[in-house]
Amino acid sequence: MNSTNFRRGWRSNRSIFLIVSLIIAVGLIIASQTGLLSPLEDLVSAPLNAVSGLFNRAALAITDNINRFGDVQTLQQRIADLEEALALYQTELVEAREIVSDYGRLANLLDYRNTAQNQETLTADVIGVDVGGGLRTIAINRGTRDGIAVGMPVVTGQGLVGRIIQVSANAARVMLITETTSRVSARMQTNRVEGSVVGLASGNLIMELIRLDAPVREGDLVLTSGLGGNFPPDIVIGQVTSVRPSERGLYQEAQVRSLINFDTLEFVLVVTNFQPTDLSVFEESTGN
């Protein structure tokens, strides 16, 4: 068969195919409308519905995962916001605690000021601690510009800290009473028995030269006596923790615990209206 005849046959067959297809389509439509194809439709729709259900479930799962991913991002952002807020609140809490702590210490200093009405005092911040060279000292942010002078006593609401030994224009150095070269004339609050409180290498205090017959007990408060003119009288030095005879047995010795924690000092008071008395001139006159 040549190409011309083939084309003519294909066109003729195509027309017949179209006519037959139209007839079948019209017949199927009529059969479907009249319900004749219902059993066949049910049979075919079952697998189609199953396939459609699979696609629907897959689509729902994908949508759910996308929503969950969005929820996770939202939760992560929320957690980050809460962590930032918590850090801010913790900072504010620390600041509040510092304010409360500073208020308590300053309130103690104010109580001391109100109690010691015969003393003029100046509040100072502790800006340095030095234990080098065996000398226990602290530095404060007050100096000659504030009227600070060598020899002035330094106290807190708990008692005696030490005395000024060096001064610059805007700072001063304080020797603590726990220093081994420190010596403070003292007496017991209850029976007025006198002695001398010195510092020990351990950082503790000991009251020496107490009479053997003096009734010294644990818990007795030790105060400055004012003898020697180096400190004003009746400033608390510490509390007796134990008593024993001295090595030679001529006196008693009392271990004294200061009520001050020298490791955490932040504020102190300088007694500005007290100047130590220089008794050396009388000693020189006696020697001549």
HELIX and SHEET records of a PDB file:
HELIX    1   1 SER A    3  THR A   34  1                                  32    
HELIX    2   2 SER A   38  THR A  115  1                                  78    
HELIX    3   3 GLY A  132  GLY A  134  5                                   3    
HELIX    4   4 THR A  144  ASP A  146  5                                   3    
HELIX    5   5 LEU A  227  GLY A  229  5                                   3    
HELIX    6   6 PHE A  262  THR A  264  5                                   3    
HELIX    7   7 SER A  280  GLY A  287  1                                   8    
SHEET    1   A 7 THR A 121  ASP A 130  0                                        
SHEET    2   A 7 THR A 137  ILE A 140 -1                                        
SHEET    3   A 7 ALA A 172  LEU A 176 -1                                        
SHEET    4   A 7 GLY A 159  VAL A 167 -1                                        
SHEET    5   A 7 PRO A 153  THR A 156 -1                                        
SHEET    6   A 7 PHE A 267  VAL A 271 -1                                        
SHEET    7   A 7 THR A 121  ASP A 130 -1                                        
SHEET    1   B 7 ARG A 183  MET A 188  0                                        
SHEET    2   B 7 GLU A 194  GLY A 199 -1                                        
SHEET    3   B 7 LEU A 205  ILE A 210 -1                                        
SHEET    4   B 7 GLN A 252  ARG A 257 -1                                        
SHEET    5   B 7 VAL A 236  PRO A 245 -1                                        
SHEET    6   B 7 LEU A 221  THR A 224 -1                                        
SHEET    7   B 7 ARG A 183  MET A 188 -1                                        
END                                                                             
